[in-house]
């Protein structure tokens, strides 16, 4: 898989490559999936998803950041049909997403409500602030979404006085869950094949 090229700066993000690798494993996107993203920013996750999913709908509330997403997306090879929407979630979220990623914490409770209402099979949220991580974990639990919380930190080596030292990045809390079981519990009928993903 080729690297993600991000020549245009959104003055925020991007989601680091190591975090994107873990995110990709949790989302397990296939060519049959419709992936929805809240907060595309630099487009780093958008590009990764557009290389795996069949369709991508990426939301960004700030027009300048959406423009950065568009430019960085055009710089990379992708295969999915990608729709970029200037919207503040949950407005603009598709009704038929198979996987949903929340790259920020703005309006996350309303976004999780949308995920439950529409039966999104895979929901992942990245959080960098401890207090938000705790509140978001409770929000996932309250909606019967939570499957796991992963906390990890990446350090990169650099040369220091002829030896190797490490510069650590901030920890990331990754909340992983599914709304397809919640829909089934409410009397809905999720796709029987979804349990095999």
C-alpha positions as CSV (number, residue, x, y, z in Angstrom):
1,X,0.0,0.0,0.0
2,X,1.4,3.4,-1.0
3,X,1.9,6.1,1.6
4,X,-0.5,8.9,2.2
5,X,0.7,12.2,0.8
6,X,-0.5,15.3,2.6
7,X,1.2,18.3,0.9
8,X,-1.6,20.7,2.0
9,X,-1.8,21.8,5.6
10,X,-5.1,22.2,7.5
11,X,-3.4,23.6,10.6
12,X,-4.8,20.7,12.6
13,X,-4.1,17.0,12.6
14,X,-3.5,14.9,10.7
15,X,-4.2,11.6,12.3
16,X,-0.8,10.0,12.7
17,X,0.1,7.1,10.4
18,X,0.5,4.6,13.2
19,X,-3.0,5.6,14.6
20,X,-4.4,5.2,11.1
21,X,-3.0,1.7,10.9
22,X,-4.8,0.7,14.1
23,X,-7.9,2.5,12.9
24,X,-7.9,0.6,9.6
25,X,-7.7,-2.7,11.4
26,X,-10.7,-1.8,13.7
27,X,-12.8,-0.6,10.8
28,X,-11.9,-3.6,8.5
29,X,-13.2,-1.8,5.4
30,X,-14.0,-3.8,2.3
31,X,-15.0,-2.7,-1.2
32,X,-18.7,-3.3,-0.3
33,X,-18.6,-0.8,2.5
34,X,-19.9,2.8,2.7
35,X,-17.6,4.6,5.1
36,X,-18.7,7.9,6.8
37,X,-16.2,10.2,8.4
38,X,-16.9,13.1,10.8
39,X,-14.2,15.8,10.7
40,X,-12.1,15.1,7.6
41,X,-9.6,17.9,8.3
42,X,-6.4,17.1,6.3
43,X,-8.0,14.1,4.6
44,X,-5.5,11.5,6.0
45,X,-8.2,9.1,7.1
46,X,-10.4,10.0,4.0
47,X,-7.5,8.8,1.7
48,X,-6.9,5.6,3.7
49,X,-10.7,4.8,3.6
50,X,-11.0,5.6,-0.1
51,X,-8.3,3.0,-0.8
52,X,-10.4,0.2,1.0
53,X,-14.1,1.1,1.0
54,X,-16.4,1.2,-2.0
55,X,-17.9,4.6,-1.1
56,X,-16.8,7.4,1.3
57,X,-18.8,10.3,2.6
58,X,-16.6,12.7,4.5
59,X,-18.0,15.6,6.5
60,X,-16.1,18.7,7.6
61,X,-17.7,21.8,9.1
62,X,-14.9,24.2,8.2
63,X,-14.8,25.1,4.5
64,X,-11.0,25.8,4.5
65,X,-10.4,22.3,6.0
66,X,-12.7,20.7,3.5
67,X,-10.7,22.4,0.7
68,X,-7.5,20.9,2.2
69,X,-9.2,17.5,2.3
70,X,-10.2,17.9,-1.4
71,X,-6.6,18.9,-2.4
72,X,-4.9,16.1,-0.5
73,X,-7.4,13.6,-1.8
74,X,-6.6,14.6,-5.3
75,X,-2.8,14.1,-4.6
76,X,-3.3,10.4,-3.7
77,X,-4.4,7.3,-5.6
78,X,-7.8,6.1,-4.4
79,X,-10.5,3.8,-5.8
80,X,-13.7,4.6,-3.9
81,X,-16.4,7.0,-4.9
82,X,-15.8,10.0,-2.5
83,X,-18.4,12.6,-1.6
84,X,-17.2,15.6,0.5
85,X,-19.8,17.5,2.4
86,X,-19.5,20.8,4.2
87,X,-21.7,20.0,7.2
88,X,-21.7,19.9,11.0
89,X,-22.6,16.3,12.0
90,X,-25.0,14.7,12.5
91,X,-26.4,16.9,9.6
92,X,-25.1,15.5,6.4
93,X,-24.4,11.9,7.6
94,X,-25.6,9.2,5.3
95,X,-28.4,6.8,6.3
96,X,-26.7,3.7,4.9
97,X,-23.1,3.8,6.3
98,X,-21.5,0.5,7.2
99,X,-18.7,2.1,9.1
100,X,-18.4,5.5,10.9
101,X,-15.3,7.3,12.2
102,X,-15.4,10.3,14.5
103,X,-12.2,12.2,14.3
104,X,-13.3,14.9,16.7
105,X,-15.5,15.2,19.7
106,X,-17.9,18.0,18.6
107,X,-21.6,16.8,18.8
108,X,-20.4,13.3,19.3
109,X,-23.5,12.3,21.3
110,X,-25.8,13.3,18.5
111,X,-23.6,11.5,16.0
112,X,-23.7,8.3,18.1
113,X,-27.5,8.6,18.3
114,X,-27.5,8.7,14.5
115,X,-25.3,5.6,14.4
116,X,-27.7,3.7,16.6
117,X,-30.8,4.9,14.7
118,X,-29.3,3.8,11.3
119,X,-27.6,0.6,12.6
120,X,-24.0,1.4,11.7
121,X,-22.0,-1.8,11.9
122,X,-18.7,-0.4,13.0
123,X,-18.2,2.9,14.9
124,X,-14.8,4.2,16.0
125,X,-13.9,7.4,17.7
126,X,-10.5,8.8,18.4
127,X,-10.0,11.0,21.5
128,X,-6.8,12.7,22.8
129,X,-8.2,14.4,25.9
130,X,-8.7,12.2,29.0
131,X,-11.9,13.9,30.2
132,X,-13.5,13.6,26.8
133,X,-12.4,10.0,26.6
134,X,-14.2,9.2,29.8
135,X,-17.4,11.0,28.8
136,X,-17.4,9.4,25.4
137,X,-16.9,6.0,26.8
138,X,-20.0,6.5,29.0
139,X,-21.9,7.8,25.9
140,X,-20.9,4.6,24.0
141,X,-22.0,2.4,27.0
142,X,-25.3,4.3,27.4
143,X,-26.1,3.4,23.8
144,X,-24.9,-0.2,24.0
145,X,-22.3,0.5,21.4
146,X,-19.1,-0.1,23.3
147,X,-17.0,-3.2,22.4
148,X,-13.5,-2.0,23.5
149,X,-11.4,1.0,24.5
150,X,-7.8,1.0,23.3
151,X,-5.2,3.4,24.7
152,X,-1.9,3.7,22.9
153,X,1.1,6.0,22.5
154,X,3.7,6.1,19.8
155,X,7.3,7.2,20.2
156,X,9.7,8.0,17.4
157,X,13.4,7.5,17.7
158,X,15.9,10.3,17.0
159,X,19.7,10.7,17.3
160,X,20.9,12.2,20.5
161,X,24.7,12.5,21.2
162,X,25.4,9.5,18.9
163,X,22.7,7.3,20.4
164,X,19.0,6.9,20.0
165,X,16.5,8.7,22.2
166,X,12.7,8.8,21.8
167,X,10.2,11.6,21.3
168,X,6.7,10.5,22.4
169,X,3.4,11.7,20.9
170,X,0.3,12.3,22.9
171,X,-1.7,9.2,23.9
172,X,-4.8,8.3,21.8
173,X,-7.9,6.7,23.2
174,X,-9.8,4.7,20.5
175,X,-13.4,3.7,21.3
176,X,-14.6,0.9,19.2
177,X,-18.2,-0.4,18.9
178,X,-21.1,-1.4,16.8
179,X,-24.7,-0.3,16.5
180,X,-25.9,-3.2,14.5
181,X,-26.7,-5.2,17.6
182,X,-28.6,-2.3,19.1
183,X,-30.9,-2.2,16.1
184,X,-31.5,-5.9,16.3
185,X,-32.4,-5.5,20.0
186,X,-34.9,-2.8,19.1
187,X,-36.7,-5.2,16.7
188,X,-34.8,-4.2,13.6
189,X,-33.4,-6.7,11.2
190,X,-29.7,-6.0,10.4
191,X,-28.2,-7.7,7.4
192,X,-27.5,-11.3,8.4
193,X,-24.1,-11.1,6.6
194,X,-23.0,-8.3,9.0
195,X,-22.2,-10.7,11.7
196,X,-19.6,-12.3,9.4
197,X,-17.6,-9.1,9.0
